[in-house]
Amino acid sequence: MKKLLLLVAAVFALTACDYKEVVHEIGYKGKARINPWLAAERFCARSGNKVRSLASWTAPDWGDAVWFLPASILNNKSFSRQMEEWVSNGGHLVLLIEHADAETSDWSEPPSELEREPAMKYMLERVGIALKDHGTGKGETKGEKIEFDGRSYDVDAKSNATVSVMGGDPGVFASVEKGDGRLTVITDGRIFRNRWIGDKDHAALMDALIRVTEDGGEIAFMRGSNISLSGLLGKHLWPVLIGLGFLIGLWLWKNFSRFGPIEATTEPSVSRGYDHHLEALGDFQWRLDRAFTLLAPIRAQIVERGQRICNRAGRRDEDFFQFLADRAGIPRERVFRALAEGAPADSAILTRTTADLQVLLQVLH
């Protein structure tokens, strides 16, 4: 046995185990994993600005200075009108077209872009900005420089859409004044996300967008997604629904009848009525050979009463059994058997004899 163990150990020692290590980035941990604008928020806060982080749609306050908003949030006319009115009264809206939702992962292939919301596109047209979507797989528009407020910023922006001020050249950036405020559109929201805000002049461009607003106020970052409630339920709730459905099915299987009513463990006794109890008692007495003793008292009572009534009726010399048969309405043979027969041959005859005696006793009262 020891030699075998030594041989196995030698084989493992001489065997070469080749392997290859692969490092795969899956993203940030903690708050940065669920908030793609965390680095941008902290950058703005360290610059002396008040920052507000929003998880879902909230109408902007009049004291807010700048809003960074994913375009998918403006999916109806109400939201678009509120934002347009806020911009006209002095707000600065930075609208991010692609790769801006919280659902988008910075370490995976970007999903196919959904159709742009008509309400958002109409809002841009009203302020003089044209947005065109070329579609996935038809060539990306790349932007390496953005001109804004008299300065040039090096960026690395790529998107399937182009934006331009009406009559201008299409690109990845457009900014126009509206009323007392400003509306800025950037087609690639990744330049401000956690993973890329430190690249090139991305942070400097964000700082310029914030400082162009003369009136001070809070800066709001909207973490949003264009996934509907049904989409969220279908993505995250289906394991719970499957488990719940299994438990409900198990409960129904346990508590409801399967393939008809459940059969009782024992057949219910048919001897439930009073007559059945009497029949069972007669059968028991017949088996003990006590039938004659049981019938004797009632027979004597019937004979005594019958003879008395027969004498009163002046029919003393007639057939006594026929007299009782006529009075009770039963055949003479049964009257004779009930009064004169010895021990019944079986329990059924005992039951029938007892019934006839009861009828005779009733008519003689």
RAHU-V217214 format. One record per pair of residues at least 24 apart in sequence whose C-alpha atoms are under 6 Angstrom apart, sorted by sequence separation. I is the first residue (numbers start at 1). J is the second residue. D is the distance in Angstrom with one decimal. If there is no record, write none. Layout:
[[I & J & D] [I & J & D]]
This chain:
[[71 & 95 & 5.8] [70 & 95 & 6.0] [71 & 96 & 5.6] [135 & 160 & 5.7] [65 & 91 & 5.3] [66 & 92 & 4.7] [67 & 93 & 4.9] [68 & 94 & 4.8] [69 & 95 & 5.1] [70 & 96 & 4.9] [71 & 97 & 5.0] [134 & 160 & 5.5] [66 & 93 & 5.8] [67 & 94 & 5.9] [134 & 161 & 5.6] [133 & 161 & 4.3] [132 & 161 & 5.5] [143 & 172 & 5.9] [159 & 188 & 5.6] [70 & 100 & 5.2] [132 & 162 & 5.3] [158 & 188 & 6.0] [131 & 162 & 5.9] [157 & 188 & 5.6] [131 & 163 & 4.6] [328 & 360 & 6.0] [130 & 163 & 5.6] [130 & 164 & 5.4] [129 & 164 & 5.8] [129 & 165 & 4.6] [129 & 166 & 5.5] [128 & 166 & 5.5] [299 & 339 & 5.8] [75 & 117 & 5.4] [77 & 119 & 5.3] [76 & 119 & 5.5] [155 & 200 & 5.9] [74 & 120 & 5.7] [154 & 200 & 5.9] [155 & 201 & 5.9] [154 & 201 & 5.2] [153 & 201 & 5.6] [292 & 343 & 5.2] [302 & 361 & 5.9] [286 & 347 & 6.0] [283 & 347 & 5.0] [27 & 107 & 6.0] [92 & 181 & 5.5] [98 & 187 & 5.7] [100 & 189 & 5.0] [88 & 178 & 5.5] [90 & 180 & 4.3] [91 & 181 & 4.8] [92 & 182 & 4.7] [93 & 183 & 4.9] [94 & 184 & 4.7] [95 & 185 & 4.8] [96 & 186 & 5.1] [97 & 187 & 4.6] [98 & 188 & 5.2] [99 & 189 & 5.3] [88 & 179 & 4.3] [89 & 180 & 5.4] [90 & 181 & 3.8] [92 & 183 & 5.7] [94 & 185 & 5.8] [96 & 187 & 5.8] [98 & 189 & 5.8] [99 & 190 & 5.9] [88 & 180 & 5.3] [88 & 181 & 5.3] [96 & 189 & 5.1] [87 & 181 & 4.8] [102 & 223 & 5.5] [102 & 224 & 5.6] [101 & 224 & 5.2] [102 & 225 & 5.9] [101 & 225 & 4.8] [65 & 217 & 4.5] [67 & 219 & 5.9] [64 & 217 & 4.9] [65 & 218 & 5.4] [66 & 219 & 4.8] [67 & 220 & 4.8] [68 & 221 & 5.0] [69 & 222 & 5.3] [63 & 217 & 5.6] [64 & 218 & 4.6] [65 & 219 & 5.8] [72 & 226 & 5.2] [39 & 194 & 5.2] [37 & 193 & 5.3] [36 & 193 & 5.3] [37 & 194 & 5.9] [36 & 194 & 5.5] [51 & 218 & 5.6] [53 & 220 & 5.8] [50 & 218 & 4.8] [51 & 219 & 4.8] [52 & 220 & 4.6] [53 & 221 & 5.0] [54 & 222 & 4.8] [55 & 223 & 4.9] [56 & 224 & 5.8] [51 & 220 & 5.9] [54 & 223 & 5.9]]
